[in-house]
């Protein structure tokens, strides 16, 4: 049987209706209802079992989506906000209510959190490596177009400085981009293409010339500088992963030759096959900005699990999971989390011995959306501040 959606895309309505679920949840609900157990009040907690590649920290995303999904359900949801620091085994969310209200939504809840937190985490790690230098998400062509905006939003939650898709305007950001090889090839001449770009586009578009289409990067960089002079903002090298050569040395060579001819104002933008380690290497070589694509949108999902820890007020959990509802606290100074049984006194930070701050927000209150949907620019700046603090505290990649 066919679908009305042309591209086999699941609609938001279908997600909200619980149609994106594993079949065993539907079978479970059928059995529970038959035995009168479906409406038992439970507490379920969400925590990451581990982070990809055994890294020590990540960035949380997908909370807005989960809050919207559970809006209208007879549940209370306590959660860290989008952009929060993520640590292994720290419960990022607690959901309370009749199991029948949200049990079958587990697939979508985890889908939002695992996927979007994965993108936010690798984005944050790339930005962490770049420091104050610009990093832009160039990856929407590497993933299904139906979820492009969700992935771009997650990358901005992770602290990136921009994204290339034009739909980011809908979340309050301006798209960022340069030019493709196709444009230069269609002109058949680099200089004609660069000059046309300069003459046609408005002044607020930075003049960044792609300089590796026909000739060597150094040669084309100097050609672009001579063609546009002071109007040239930067040159983009797009071939680190697709040609032979030491890209760090190429960056250094381009920088040297531009400086020798009085073009020290021209920035060097690098894209193509980058990750946090190559960004760090090329930054040290002299690159000023980076476009990262496949590594961001192809991020490994965070391995979140969602587990019952309490039924009708009685602590209970599967093996390997600590039973009982928990309250989460954070030391903002040292970025340390601690959780305690719900209702217990706030713990103290093991380093500064100060009382820790309650970390959860009540994002859904008896089915009512209680989560202030933050401006993406505000979350983005907060994440950047968090990354700086992590670096100051000695965290590494």
N, C-alpha and C positions, 0 to 999 in steps of 0.2 A: 504494500500500500504506500502511495506517495505522500509527500508532505507539501503543505502550502508554501513553506519557506523554500525559496529557489535554490539556496546554497547549502541545504542541510544544516542550517543554523538554528540552534535552540533559542527561542524567544525569552525575554525577561518574564513574560506572563507564565510560560511553562516552568521556568525555574521557581517562580514564586508559588506556583500550584503544586510543587513537589514532584514534578514529572522527571526531573533529572535525579534519579536515585538508582541505587543498585537493587536488583530484584529481591535480594534476600531481606531487605528492609520491608518491602511490601508483604512478603510472606510472614515475616516476624509479626507485623502489625495484625495480619489476619489471625494468626494463632493467639496473640495476646488478647485481641478483642473477643475471640471465642471463649477464652477462659477468664474474662473479666479483669485482666491485668493491665490493659493498655493505658488506663488513666492514673496509674500510680505516679505520685510525685517523685521526681528524681532530680539529682544534681549531676550534671556532666561537666567535665573540665577538659580543656584543650591545651595540650603541651607538645612541644617538639621532642621527639625521642632523641634526635641527633640533628646536627646541621651538616650540609654537604661537605665532603672532604675533611671532616672533623675540624672545621673552623670553630672558633670560640664565640663568635657573635654574629648577629644578623639584624635585619630591620623588619618589623612587622607591617604588613599591609593586608587589606581585605576586610578590615573591621566595619567600614561604612557599608560594604556590600552585605555582610552578615547581619548587621543591624536592620537594614532595609528588608532582608529576607524574612527576619523574625518579627518584623512589625505586624501587628494584628493578631499575633499568636499569644496565648495565655501563658507568657513566660516572663521571667526577669533575666536580664543578661548583664553580667559584670565583665568588663574587659579593659585591657590596655588599649590606648588609642592608636590609630595609624601613625607610623613613624617611630614607634617605641623600640627601644633596644630589645633584642631577642637573644635569649640564652637557652641552651639545652635544658630540658626538664622543668623549665619555669612555666607554670600554668598561665597562659595569656588570656584565657577566657573561662568564665563559669556561667553555665546556663541552668536555670531552675524552672521547673514546671512539670505538668503532666507529660509523660513520655509520648503520648499520642499526639501532642501539639507540635513536637519538633523532631522526634526520633527518626522519621523517614527523610528529614532534611539534612541528615549528617553528611551525605555525599556532597551536596552543594556547599554546605558550610566549610567542609574541609577543602573542597575544590577551590573556593575563593581564597582561603587562607594559605594553602600550600603553594598554589601557583603564584599568587601576587606577592607573597612574602619572599618567594624564591627570586623573583625579578627585583624586588626592592633590595634584597640582600646583596646580590651581585652588583647592582648599581651602586650601592653604598660602598662596597669594597673597591670598585673602580675609582669612585670619587675620592675615597680614602687615599688611594695610591697617587692620585693626581694632585691632591692638596688644593691649593688656590687656583689651579689651572682648570680651564673649562672642559667639561665632558658633556657630550650630547648623545642622546639615544638615536641611532640611525637604523634601528632594527625592525621596523614594522613590516618591511618586505619579507622578512624571514619567518613570519608566523601567519596564522589564519587571520585574514583581514577583519573578521567579525569581532575579534577580541583585541584589536590593535589599540583602541583608546584605553582599555583597561590596563594593558601592559605599559602604555606610555605613562598613565597616571601612577602606576606602581613604581616606575623608574624615577619619577619626580619625587614620590614619597621617599625613595632611597637616596635623594640628594643630588641627582643629576641636574645640570644647569639648563637643560632644554631637551626638546624632542622634535623630530622632523615632520611628523604628521600634522596636516592642517586642522584636524579636529581637536587638537589640544586647545584651540581657541575657546572651545565650549567649556573648558574647565579653568579658564582664566590665564592661559599662557600663550605666548606667541611662538609659532613654529620656527625652527632654526634649520638652515640648510645652505648648501653652496650651489653646485652645478654638477650634472652627470657627464660621463664620457660621451653619451649619446649626442648631447648638444654640440660638443666640439667636433665630433665625427661628422655630424650633419653639415656643419660649416666647412669642414675639410681643411680648416686652418685655425690653429690655436688663437692667434692674435685677433683675428676677425671675431671669433667667438667671445673672447674676453672683452673686447671693446663693445660689442653689441650688448653683452650683459650689463656693462657699465652705462651705456647710453639709454637702454630701455627701462631698466628697473629703478624704482624710487630710491631716494638718497638714504633712507633708513635701512636698506639692505646692504650688509657689509660686502665689499668687493673681495671675495675669496676665490682665487683662480685655481682650478684643478690643473696640476702641472706634471702629469705623467702619461699623457695620452699617446703621443707619437715619439717624443724624444726623452732623453735622460732628465731626471727630476731637476738637477742643477741647471741644465740648459733652459728648460721651460720656465723655471722659477725666475731666472734672469730675464727671459723674454717677457714674462708677465710684468715684472717690475719696470722694465723699460717702456712697455706699452701703456701702463696705467699710472706710473710714477707715484705721486703722493696719494692718489685715489685708491691704490691697492692696499687693502687691509691685511690680506694674508694669502698664503699659498697652501694648497692641500695636496699631501702625498697619500695616495690611496692604495698602495701596493705592498705593504709589509708582508702579507701572507701569500702573495701570488707571483713573486719574482725572486730571482736569486739576488743575493747581496746582503750586506750588513746594514739594516735599516738605521741603527744608531749612528753609524758612520755616514750614511747618506744624509741624515738630519744635520749632523755636524758640518758636513760639507756645504749643504745648502745654506745653512746659517752663516758660515764663514764667507761664502761668495756674495751673499746679499749684503752683509755688513761691509765688506771690502769696497763695494760700489755705492755706499751711501744709503742702502735700503734697510737700515736697522729697525725701522718702524714696521716692517712687514713680518707678520706672525707666521709660524709654521703649524699647520693643522694636519694631524695624522689620522687616517682611518683605515679600516680593512683588517679583520682578523685579530682584533685586540682583546686583551683581558687585563686584569689588574696588574699582572707582573710585567707585561710588555708596556703598559701605560707608565709604570714606574720607571722602567728602563729608558723609554723614549723621552720621558719628562726630564730625566737626568741628562740626556743627550742634547736637550735644547728645544724640544717640541713645546708649543704653547697651548695647544688645545687638541681634543681628541673626539672622534666619532666612533662609538662602539655599537655594534649591531647584534650579530648572531649570539654573542656571549651573553648579552642581557636578556633578549627575548627567549633564548633557549636555555635559560637558567634551570638548574635542577630544582624541583619542588622541595619545599621544606617538609620534612617528615613529621607532620603533626598527627597526633592521635586524639580521638575524642572518646572519653571513657566515663562510664557511670562510677561515681564515687560515693553516692548516698541514695538510699531509697526510703521514702517516708521518714526521713530523719535518722535513719540507721546507717552508719558507715559500712560500706561494702565496696569491694573492687576486685577486679581480676588480679592474678599474680603479676608482680612487677609494677603495680600501680598503688600508690599510697591512698588509702581510703579516707573518706571524710571531706566535706567542703572546706576550702582553704581561702584565706585572705592573703593578698600579695602586697608586699611592702618594698620600697626602693630607697636606697641612699643616693640622692641626686649628686652628691659630691664625689662619691667613689663608684657610682654605677653598679652597685651590688644589690641583687634581689634576695629577699628572704620571704618564705611563706610560712604561715602558722595556721592551726585549726581556726575555722571561722569564729569570730567573736573574741579571740584571745587578744591580750595586750600587744601593742605594736612592739616589734623587736628592735634591738639597737644594732647599729652598724658595727661589725667586728673590727673595723679600722679606726673610725673616729669616735665610736661609742655614743653617737647621737641617735635619738629616736628616729626611726625611718618613716617615710611618708607612705600613706596608703596609695597604692598604685592604680587600683581599678577605678573606672568610671562605670556608672550604671547606664548602659547605652540603650537598653529597652526596659521599660518599667510597666509591668502588667500589660504588655503588648503595645504600649505607646512608645514611639520613637523618642528617645531621651538623649540622643547623641547629636551634639552640635556639629554639623558638617562643616569642617574647617576649610578655609581657603587653601588651595594647594600651595600657593606661594608661602603661606605661613608654615605649613608642614615641612616644605622644602627647606626653608631657612632653619627651622628647628633641627632637622636632621643634620644639616651641615654643622650646626653648633655641637650636636652630639658627636659627630665624627671628629671634630677638633678636640673635644674633651677626651674621647677614647685615645687619641694619639698622645695627648698630654699625660694620660694615665699609663702610657706604655704599651697599649694594645698594638698588635701587629697584624699583618695579613696572614 
